Amino acid sequence: MALAGAQKYEPLSDSVRAALSRTIADQAPPRTSFRTPLEAVDWLSEMSIRLAKRMPNREARLEFLRTVHYEATRAGLDPQLVLGLIQVESGFKKYAVSSAGARGFMQVMPFWIKVIGQPDDNLFHLRTNLRYGCTILRHYLDIEKGDLYRALGRYNGSLGKPAYPTMVKGAWHANWLFSPKPTIPGSAPAQQTNQPPQ
């Protein structure tokens, strides 16, 4: 089930608008946002298994997960939180459109293109949608001084109502929490398989 809402337009100072514009500026992502190749294999394998029923095409699923990890990490967000938000906002539907007009995986309102983007930005494009969504959530977290519940409320246009933040946190914790395999100091590193992520 998707519970898309609508970010509300709030006037931004010129400095905030410029900073947000720089953040969403089109830059090609590096090859990876993972600290090590083993971390990439572990995370992508685990998340791919969890996402397989919702996104059956393996190549599309891995591209989606790499992009989520990159854009979330770039914005200083937990990629698993972003997956929980996407589950609630769009149900992992790339072309989802809410009754308020929010678009794509992260249900970004089109007014953001005028506020911080470029006229030809396509909110149905994977990286564009995730970059906008992660940048906007980071902005709201900064406004709310790290208060995730209030930031999520702003993101959904339901500030002060607990239902939406509770649903995102529930989806995040029930479906997307992940801890990498621990390594014991002085022990041999875990065997890395040559199996690609599922």
N, C-alpha and C positions, 0 to 999 in steps of 0.2 A: 504494500500500500504506500502511495506517495502522499505526503502532506506538504505540498508546496505552499509557500506563503508569498509575501511580497515585501522586499526591502522598501523602506519609505525614503523619499527624497528629503535630504536635510542639507541646507546650504553649507558649503565648505569654504574655508578660508582659501585664499590663493595659494598659500604655501602648502596646505594639505592637499589641495587639488593637484598641484605640481608634483608633490611627492608620490601620490597615488598614480598619476600618469606615468611617471618614471618606472614605477613598480610593474605596471602592466605592459610597458613598452615591449614590442616584439623582439625577443632575443631567442635564438635557437638554444635549446637545452643542451648541457654537456652530455657526454655518453651516459653518465650515471650520477645519481645523487646519493648513492650508497657509499658507506665508508670503506667497505671491502667487498671483493667478489663473493665471498662466502655469505656475507650479510644479504647481498642481493639475491643469491640463490635461495636462501632460507625464506626471506620475506616474500619474494615473488611466488615461490612454490606454495607456501602456506596460503597466501591470499588468493592465488589462482584456484586452488581447490575450493575455498570457501565461496568464491564468486562464480564458479562454473555453471551452476544451475541458472543464475540470473543472466549470464553472458556466455553462451555456449561456444562461440567462436574463439579458439585458443589464441590466435594471433591478435585479434582485436582486444581480448581480455588482457594480454600481457602489455600491449601498448597502453591501454587504459591505466593499468596498475603502475607502470613506470612513470606515466605522466602525473598521476595522482601523487606518487611518492616525491617526484621532483618538485611539483608546484607547491605541495604542502610544506616540504622541507625548506624550499626557497622563502616561503612566507613565515617560517618559524612555527608551523603548526604540526601536530601529530598526524601523520598520514592515515592512521586508523580512525581518528576522530572525523577526518574528512570523508572517509568511506561511510561512517555512520550517518553523517549529514546527507550525503548523496542518497543513501538508502531511504531516508525519510523524505527528502525533498522531491526526488524524481523516480525512485524505485529503479535506478540505474538505466533510465530511458534517455538516450542521447537527444531525442527530439521532443521531449516533454515540454508542454506549454501549459502554464497554470491559467486559471480563470482571470488572474490579475495581469497576465502577459509575461510572467517570468519564464525564462527559457533555459533548456539544456539540463545537463546532469546536475549542476548546482543551482538551478533555477535563479538565474541572474536577471534582474529587471533591466529592460532596454535603456532606461534613462541613464544608466552608468556609462554607456557608450558616449553620450553627449557630455557627461560630467568629466570623465577621465580618459576616454578612449579616442579612437579614430572612427570616422564615419563608416568605413568599410569593415570594421570588426564584426565577425560573425559569431554570435553567442552559441551557435550549434556546433562550432568547430571545437574539437576536444580540448586542445591546449588553451585556446582563447577562453573557453568557458571556465576551465579549471583555474586559469590564472586570475581571471576576474573574481571568481568565487572565493578563492583563497586570499586574495588581496583585500577583498571587502570584509571577510571574516576577521582577518588580522587587524584591519582598521577599526572594526567594532570592538575587538578585544582591547586595543589600545585606548579607545574612548572610555571603555568600562574598566580600565586599569586591571585587566586580567580576569575579570569576573565572567567566566564562561557562560553561565546561565543568562546573564543580561546581554552578552554579546550575541548569543544564539537567538534570543528574543528579538533583538534588533535585526538580525539577519533575516528572520522569518516575518518581520513586521508584526510581531506579537509581544513586544516588550512588556514585561510585568505579568505575563500569563505563563504559568509553569508547564503547561501541557507539551509544548513543542520542545523546549530544552530537555525535558524529561525523556521524551521519545528519542531524541538524538543521542543522549547519553545512554539510554537503554539499548539502542541499536549498536552503538559503538562497543559497549561492554559485552553484550550478548554475542555479537557476531564478528567483531574485528580486533579485539584486544590480541596483542601478540608480543611475546617476549622472545628474543633470540636465544638460541641454545647457549647456556653459559660455558665458558672455558675455565678450566681450573689452572691457576698459575703453575708453571713447571710441568704441566702434562703435555702430551703430544696433541697437536691440533686435531680437531675432528676431521675424519675422512671426508673429503669432498668428492661427491659422485659426479660422474660426467652426464648424469641425467638432466635434461633441460627441465625448466619449470613446467608443471602441468597446465 
